[in-house]
Structure formats: C-alpha cells, structure tokens
Amino acid sequence: MTISMQPGGIVIGALPLILGLFILSKGLGLETTVGRVVQEMRENADAAMFSSLLWASTVFSAIFAVAEG
C-alpha cells in the first residue's frame, strides 16, 4: 500500500485525524475556550498590528545603522 503524495490524497488521509480531534475537543468542552480565545484575538488585532510595525521599524533601523557603519 502506497501513500499518495497528491494534495487530495493527503487531505483524505488526514480526515480521520481531523474528525477525531474535533470530536475530542467537543467532548472536552474546548469549544467555549476556543471561542473566547478567538474573540480576544480579534479584539487585540489592532494592538498586535501596531506592535508588529514597531518591531519592523526597529529591525529596519538597526540594519540601516549597521549598514551606515
């Protein structure tokens, strides 16, 4: 038996794992926790974007300072 390396074969092969993880998470009651985490991520998206821009400008400034000598 060979495993097909085509995308469709990988997706079909992963379906039992995905379904099992879904059923396990439903059984453990993780749905409300995941929902709360997603909501918090949406609320903090603006702050995260601003933080990412600050980090990017810091890295750019450091590279520019090293390049200038």
Sequence and secondary structure as in RCSB ss.txt:
>XXXX:A:sequence
MTISMQPGGIVIGALPLILGLFILSKGLGLETTVGRVVQEMRENADAAMFSSLLWASTVFSAIFAVAEG
>XXXX:A:secstr
     SHHHHHHHHHHHHHHHHHHHHHHTHHHHHHHHHHHHHHTHHHHHHHHHHHHHHHHHHHHHHHH 
